[in-house]
Amino acid sequence: MSTKTARPGTTGRVPASRPAGDRPPRRLGDGAFAALLMLPGLAMLAAIVVYPLVASMVTAFFEQSLVEPGRRFVGLQNITELLGGDFWRLLWQTLVFTVGATIAPFLVGLALALALNTRIRGRAALRGLLLIPWLVPSVVVSFLWMWIFNANYGLANGALEALGLIDSPQAWLAGSGTAMTAVIVAKTWASFPWIMVMLLAGLQTVPVELHEAAETDGAGAVQRFFAVTLPHLRGIIGIVLLLEQIWNFQHFDLIYVMTGGGPAGATETFATAVYETAFQGFDLGRAGALGLLWMVLLLVMVAIYVRRSEREGQL
């Protein structure tokens, strides 16, 4: 009786055959698996962001009230009425607030970043203390500065009278010429810490050798700042200013709590106007049209930010 000898390297076992019709299990590709993981997040994004955004854009073309059922299609009527009415005043006041609340905290943050980048005593503790305004909620900041600018017992009037800069207490938040300045000051106090941190991080990447070489060539502190420091901070400065502009262009809470858009609309911006038109005037169509125009301007700013970010990433 003969036996078959297994070949070297094999066990001699015959592999089990797969039953007829039994297909191997299909595996998800990497792309399909990634899409499956993103599906819950995308569904939440669509429900919370996309649907309300599209619904508000559609509302801009209807005459619709918050308190009355039904709506009527009016086309571009809401938009044309806005462009012929309050839109340009709101645009101007929004730009005033945006520019003021961007430049002022930037200058404060830059000055403090330059100071903290030197070898001063207690700079670690100062960094922590200077971050406090950024950590305080906007509503708390609003009430704090409402107390500071109070006409009867405010700290601002007391300090300015003691210095002899004013003769009598001023109603800072009640005057159409001073209310916007007061709001910008409050926003500056709340915003400068994050700008300071960003610029300080950029300052610490500037090579010390470049400063030493410039100093050896006889350059003073101001000359070194413009010839060495500023060119290295150019990218960070551009991103910081663009982000701050975008955030200020849509800022709402501090303005609304401090002044409510007053007095007589002197501090009214797109954000406060949309809220008041929709929830106090109950005119959803007009609020939607104002929001649509506002969004177009915001998209322009965001496009500039994205383009600049891409350009900085290629350098």
Helices and strands as residue ranges (DSSP letters): H 30-45, I 46-50, H 51-59, E 62-64, E 71-73, H 77-83, H 87-116, H 123-130, H 132-135, H 138-148, H 155-162, H 179-203, H 208-216, H 221-224, I 225-229, H 230-249, H 253-258, H 270-279, H 284-314
